[in-house]
Amino acid sequence: MQRVRKAELVGVLAIGVLVGYSLDQSRPIGTEGREPEIVARALLPSGNFETRRGKADIAVVIYSDFQCPLCRQSEPDLRAAAERDGNVRVVYKEWPILGAKSQRASEVALAAKRQDLYLEVRDKLMATPLPLTEGKLRTAVEESGGDWEQIVDDIEAHAAETRRLLAENSREAVSLGFRGTPGYVIGDRVIEGALPRSDFARVLREVRQP
């Protein structure tokens, strides 16, 4: 009798888990932006780097910090989902909130745009063990084929422009309700925190549905 009761209990728990999973899968990922004008502004590159694939009928905006472990963890999944979808515009918005090393890494990545090496340097930095020291930043640039001395010169020459861009990114992120990195705007969805590849693919499908 005891074994029967245990078996019944296990069965009930298993059903509960399956029902919970089913309900979770039926819920939309993220929330619709409560302030459409803020979401619309976030979807614009506004001086940040962007990539386009195919028709690029959906925009994915990511607010990230190079020193953020969750950003580093989810970056390959976002990239893979966008490549598999084939019709996505991705906008990378630097939001360095974890101190001076984060700030410097963002400055280096933005300066790398001027050598057409933003993505290459971004990938290197996201894969470089933390903390991101000056030496590691230089190595990432040089291994990407960049000129480190030019990076340093460009950071200094365009410091005011970079400050304005990072400040605007920060205002947007806070206005969207993000409390930390990573944060995403995908179509009209606002999503805080890392997502696995399957969820990135799922939200792209959901946003396309009428």
Disulfide bonds with the S-S distance in Angstrom:
none
